Amino acid sequence: MVTIMPHTVDFKKSIYELVKENPDVSTIMHDLGFTDIVKPGMLNTAGRIMTIPTGATIKKINLGKIKQTFQEKGYQIID
């Protein structure tokens, strides 16, 4: 029997770490309004120190909406 583990997104990790673990995270975040994530170099600079909650505050994107979207896409949230 094969057990399928759900994807997780740890809100304490940097955006860079999350995207390296699962590249789909960048697409989801872009669709949520984090449009800079796809700009060349942004992931390797600001993304290395920024977490999703910090980015949500800066971009004025509701953290609850972000969590809900990740959950709808099959992710387990780690706060």
C-alpha distances in whole Angstrom, upper triangle without the diagonal:
4,7,10,13,16,19,22,25,27,31,32,31,34,33,33,30,28,29,29,25,24,27,27,28,32,31,30,33,36,35,36,39,39,40,41,38,38,42,42,42,41,38,39,42,42,38,38,39,39,36,35,37,40,40,39,43,44,43,44,40,39,36,35,35,33,30,30,30,27,25,26,24,21,22,22,25,26,30
4,6,10,13,15,18,22,24,28,29,28,30,30,30,27,25,25,25,21,21,24,23,24,28,28,27,30,32,32,32,36,35,37,38,34,35,38,38,38,38,34,35,38,38,34,34,36,35,32,31,34,36,36,36,39,41,40,41,37,36,33,32,32,30,27,27,27,24,22,23,21,18,19,19,22,23,27
4,6,10,13,15,19,21,24,26,25,28,27,28,25,22,23,23,19,19,22,21,22,26,26,25,27,30,30,30,33,33,34,36,32,33,36,37,37,36,32,34,36,36,32,32,33,32,29,28,30,33,33,33,36,38,37,38,34,33,30,29,29,27,24,24,24,21,19,20,18,15,16,15,19,20,24
4,6,9,12,16,18,22,24,23,25,24,25,22,19,20,20,17,16,19,17,19,22,22,21,24,26,26,26,30,29,31,32,29,29,33,33,33,32,29,31,33,32,29,29,30,29,26,25,27,30,30,30,33,35,34,34,31,30,27,26,26,23,21,21,20,17,16,17,15,12,12,13,16,18,22
4,6,9,13,15,18,20,19,22,21,22,19,16,18,18,14,14,17,16,16,20,21,19,21,24,24,24,27,27,29,30,26,27,31,31,31,30,26,28,30,30,26,26,27,26,23,22,24,27,27,27,30,32,31,31,28,27,24,23,23,21,18,19,18,15,14,15,14,10,10,10,13,14,18
4,6,10,13,16,18,17,20,19,20,18,14,16,17,13,12,15,14,14,17,18,16,18,21,21,21,24,23,26,27,24,25,28,29,29,28,24,26,29,27,24,24,25,24,21,19,21,24,24,23,27,29,28,28,25,23,21,20,19,17,15,15,15,11,10,12,10,7,6,7,10,12,16
4,7,10,13,15,14,16,15,16,14,11,12,13,10,9,12,10,10,14,15,13,15,18,18,18,21,20,22,23,20,21,25,26,26,24,20,23,25,24,20,21,22,20,17,16,18,21,21,21,24,25,25,25,22,21,19,18,18,15,13,14,13,9,10,12,9,7,5,6,9,11,14
4,6,10,12,11,14,13,15,12,9,12,13,10,9,12,12,10,14,15,13,14,18,18,17,20,19,22,22,19,21,24,25,25,23,19,21,23,22,18,18,19,18,14,13,15,18,18,18,21,23,23,23,20,19,16,16,16,13,11,13,13,9,9,12,11,9,5,5,6,7,10
4,6,9,8,10,10,12,10,7,10,12,9,9,12,11,8,12,14,11,12,15,16,15,17,16,19,19,16,19,21,23,22,20,16,19,20,18,15,15,16,14,11,10,12,15,14,15,18,19,19,20,17,16,13,14,14,11,9,12,12,8,9,13,11,10,6,6,5,6,9
4,5,6,9,9,12,10,8,11,13,11,12,14,14,11,14,16,14,14,17,19,17,19,17,20,20,17,20,23,24,22,20,17,18,19,17,14,14,14,12,9,9,10,13,14,14,17,19,19,20,18,17,13,14,16,12,11,14,14,11,12,16,15,14,10,8,6,4,6
4,6,8,9,12,11,9,12,14,13,14,16,15,12,14,16,14,13,16,18,15,17,15,18,18,16,19,21,23,21,18,16,18,18,15,13,13,12,10,6,6,7,9,11,11,13,15,16,16,15,14,10,12,14,11,9,13,14,11,13,16,16,15,12,11,7,6,5
4,7,9,12,10,10,13,15,14,15,17,18,14,16,19,17,16,19,21,19,20,17,21,20,18,21,23,23,21,19,16,17,17,15,13,12,11,9,6,8,8,10,12,13,14,16,18,18,17,17,13,15,17,14,13,17,17,15,17,20,19,19,15,13,10,8,7
4,6,8,6,7,10,11,11,12,14,16,12,14,17,16,14,18,20,18,19,16,19,18,15,18,20,21,19,16,13,14,15,13,10,9,9,8,6,8,10,11,12,14,16,17,18,19,18,18,15,18,19,15,15,18,18,15,17,20,19,18,15,14,12,10,10
4,5,5,6,9,10,11,12,13,15,12,12,16,15,13,16,18,17,17,14,17,15,12,15,17,17,15,12,10,11,11,9,6,6,6,5,4,7,10,10,10,13,14,15,16,18,17,18,15,18,19,15,16,19,18,16,19,21,20,20,17,16,14,13,13
4,5,5,6,9,10,10,10,12,9,8,12,12,10,12,15,14,14,11,13,12,9,12,14,14,13,10,7,10,10,9,5,6,8,6,5,6,10,10,9,11,14,14,14,17,15,17,14,17,17,13,14,17,16,14,17,19,17,18,15,16,14,14,14
4,6,5,6,9,10,10,12,10,9,13,14,12,14,17,17,17,13,15,13,9,12,13,13,11,9,6,7,9,8,5,5,8,8,9,10,14,13,12,15,17,17,17,20,19,20,18,21,21,17,18,21,19,17,20,22,19,20,17,18,17,16,17
4,6,5,6,9,10,12,10,11,15,15,14,16,19,18,19,16,18,16,13,15,17,16,14,13,10,10,12,12,8,7,10,10,9,11,14,15,14,17,19,19,19,22,20,21,19,21,21,17,17,21,19,16,19,21,19,19,16,16,15,14,15
4,5,5,6,8,9,7,8,12,12,11,14,16,16,17,14,16,16,12,14,17,17,16,14,10,12,14,13,10,10,12,11,9,9,13,14,13,15,18,18,18,20,18,19,16,18,18,14,14,17,16,12,15,17,15,15,12,13,12,12,13
4,5,5,5,7,5,6,9,10,10,12,14,15,16,13,14,14,10,11,14,14,13,12,9,11,13,13,9,10,13,12,11,11,15,16,14,16,19,19,18,21,19,20,18,20,19,15,16,18,16,13,16,18,15,16,13,15,15,15,17
4,6,6,9,9,9,12,14,14,15,18,19,19,17,17,16,13,13,16,15,14,14,10,11,14,14,11,11,14,14,14,14,18,18,17,19,22,22,22,24,22,24,21,23,23,19,19,22,19,16,19,21,18,18,16,17,17,17,19
4,7,9,9,11,13,14,14,17,19,19,21,18,20,19,15,16,19,18,18,17,13,14,17,17,13,13,16,16,14,15,18,19,18,20,23,23,23,25,23,24,21,22,22,18,18,20,18,15,17,19,16,15,13,14,14,14,17
4,5,6,8,10,11,12,14,16,17,18,16,18,18,14,15,18,18,18,17,13,15,18,18,14,15,17,16,15,14,18,19,18,19,23,23,22,24,21,22,20,21,20,16,16,18,16,12,15,16,13,13,11,13,14,15,17
4,5,6,7,9,10,12,13,15,16,14,15,15,11,11,14,15,15,15,11,14,17,17,13,15,17,16,15,15,18,20,17,19,22,22,21,23,21,22,20,22,20,17,17,19,16,13,16,17,14,15,13,16,16,18,20
4,5,5,6,9,10,11,13,15,13,14,15,12,12,16,17,18,16,14,16,19,18,15,17,19,17,16,14,18,20,17,18,22,22,20,22,19,20,18,19,17,14,15,16,13,11,13,14,10,12,11,14,15,17,19
4,5,5,6,9,10,11,13,11,12,13,10,11,15,16,17,15,12,15,17,16,12,14,16,14,12,11,14,16,14,14,18,18,17,19,16,17,15,16,15,11,12,14,11,9,12,13,10,12,10,12,12,14,16
4,5,5,6,9,10,11,9,9,10,7,7,11,13,13,11,9,13,15,14,11,13,15,13,13,11,15,16,13,14,17,17,15,18,15,17,16,18,16,12,14,16,13,11,15,16,13,15,14,16,16,17,18
4,5,5,6,9,10,9,9,11,9,8,12,14,16,14,13,16,18,17,14,17,19,17,16,14,17,18,15,15,19,19,16,18,16,17,17,18,15,13,15,15,12,11,15,14,11,14,14,17,17,19,21
4,5,5,6,9,9,10,13,10,11,15,17,18,16,14,18,19,18,15,18,19,16,15,12,15,16,14,13,17,17,15,16,13,14,14,14,12,9,11,12,8,8,11,11,9,12,11,14,14,16,18
4,5,5,7,5,8,10,8,10,13,15,16,13,12,16,17,14,12,15,16,13,12,9,12,13,10,10,14,14,11,13,11,12,12,13,11,8,11,12,9,9,13,13,12,14,13,15,14,16,17
4,5,5,5,5,8,6,7,10,13,15,12,12,16,17,15,13,17,18,15,14,12,15,15,12,12,15,15,12,14,12,14,14,16,13,11,14,15,12,12,16,16,14,17,16,19,18,20,21
4,5,7,8,11,10,11,14,17,19,16,16,19,20,18,16,20,21,18,17,14,16,17,14,13,17,16,13,14,12,13,14,15,12,10,13,13,10,11,14,13,12,16,16,18,18,21,21
4,6,8,11,11,12,15,18,20,17,16,20,20,18,16,19,19,16,15,11,13,14,11,10,13,13,10,11,8,10,10,12,8,7,11,11,8,10,13,13,12,16,15,17,16,19,19
4,5,8,9,11,13,17,18,15,15,19,18,16,15,18,19,15,15,12,13,14,10,9,12,11,8,9,7,10,12,14,11,10,14,14,12,14,17,17,16,19,18,20,19,21,21
4,6,6,8,10,14,14,11,11,15,15,12,11,15,15,12,12,10,12,12,8,8,11,10,7,10,9,12,12,15,13,11,14,16,13,14,17,18,17,20,18,20,18,20,19
4,5,6,8,11,13,10,11,15,15,13,12,16,17,14,15,13,15,15,11,12,14,13,10,13,12,15,16,18,16,14,17,19,16,17,20,20,19,22,21,23,21,23,23
4,5,5,9,10,7,8,12,11,10,10,13,14,12,14,13,15,14,11,12,14,12,10,14,14,17,17,20,18,16,19,21,18,19,22,23,21,24,22,24,22,24,23
4,6,8,9,6,6,10,10,9,8,11,13,11,12,11,14,14,10,12,15,13,12,15,14,17,17,20,18,15,18,20,17,16,20,21,19,21,19,21,20,21,21
4,6,8,7,7,11,12,12,11,14,16,15,16,15,18,17,14,16,19,17,15,18,17,20,20,22,20,17,20,22,19,18,22,22,20,22,21,23,22,24,24
4,6,6,8,10,11,11,11,14,16,15,17,17,20,18,15,17,19,17,15,19,19,22,22,25,23,20,23,25,22,22,25,26,23,26,24,27,25,26,27
4,6,7,8,10,11,11,14,16,16,18,19,22,20,17,20,22,19,18,22,22,25,25,28,26,23,26,28,25,24,28,28,25,28,26,28,27,28,28
4,6,5,6,8,9,11,13,14,16,17,20,18,16,19,21,18,18,22,22,25,24,28,26,23,25,28,25,24,28,29,26,28,26,28,26,26,27
4,5,5,6,6,9,11,11,13,14,17,15,12,16,17,15,14,18,18,21,21,24,23,20,22,25,22,21,25,26,24,26,24,25,24,24,24
4,6,6,4,7,9,9,11,12,16,14,12,15,17,15,15,19,18,21,20,23,22,18,20,23,21,19,23,24,22,23,21,22,21,21,21
4,6,6,6,9,11,13,15,18,16,15,18,20,18,18,22,22,24,23,26,25,22,23,26,24,22,26,27,25,26,24,25,23,23,23
4,5,6,8,9,12,15,17,15,13,17,18,16,17,20,21,23,22,26,25,22,24,27,25,24,27,29,27,28,25,26,24,23,23
4,5,6,6,9,11,14,11,10,13,14,12,13,17,17,20,19,22,22,19,21,24,23,21,25,27,25,26,23,24,22,21,20
4,6,5,8,9,12,11,9,13,14,13,14,17,16,19,17,21,20,17,18,22,20,18,22,24,22,23,20,21,19,18,18
4,6,8,11,14,12,12,15,17,15,17,20,20,21,19,23,23,19,20,24,22,20,23,26,24,24,21,22,20,18,18
4,7,10,12,9,10,14,14,13,15,18,18,20,18,21,22,19,20,23,23,21,24,26,25,25,22,22,19,18,17
4,7,8,6,6,10,11,10,12,14,14,16,14,18,18,15,17,20,19,18,21,23,22,23,20,20,17,16,15
4,6,5,6,9,10,11,12,14,13,14,12,15,16,12,13,17,16,15,17,20,19,20,16,16,13,12,11
4,5,5,6,9,10,10,12,10,11,8,11,12,9,10,13,13,12,14,17,16,17,14,14,11,11,10
4,5,5,6,9,10,10,9,9,7,10,11,9,10,13,14,13,16,18,18,19,16,16,12,12,10
4,5,5,6,9,10,10,11,10,13,14,12,14,17,17,16,19,21,21,22,19,19,16,15,13
4,5,5,6,8,8,10,9,13,13,11,13,16,15,15,18,20,20,21,19,19,16,16,15
4,6,5,6,5,7,6,10,10,8,11,13,13,14,16,18,18,20,18,18,15,16,14
4,6,5,7,8,8,12,12,12,14,16,17,17,20,21,22,24,21,21,18,18,16
4,6,8,11,11,15,15,14,16,19,19,19,22,23,23,25,23,23,20,21,18
4,5,9,10,14,13,12,15,17,16,17,20,21,21,24,22,23,20,21,19
4,6,9,12,11,11,14,16,16,17,20,21,22,24,22,23,20,21,19
4,6,9,8,8,11,12,12,14,16,17,18,20,19,19,17,18,17
4,5,5,7,9,10,11,13,15,16,17,19,17,18,15,17,15
4,5,5,6,9,10,11,12,14,15,17,15,15,12,13,11
4,5,5,6,9,10,11,12,14,15,14,14,11,13,12
4,5,5,6,9,10,10,12,14,13,14,12,15,14
4,5,5,6,9,10,11,13,11,12,10,13,12
4,5,5,6,9,10,11,9,9,7,10,10
4,6,5,6,9,10,9,10,9,13,13
4,5,5,6,9,9,11,10,14,15
4,5,5,7,5,8,8,11,13
4,5,5,5,6,7,11,13
4,5,7,10,11,15,17
4,6,9,11,15,17
4,7,10,13,16
4,6,9,12
4,7,10
4,6
4
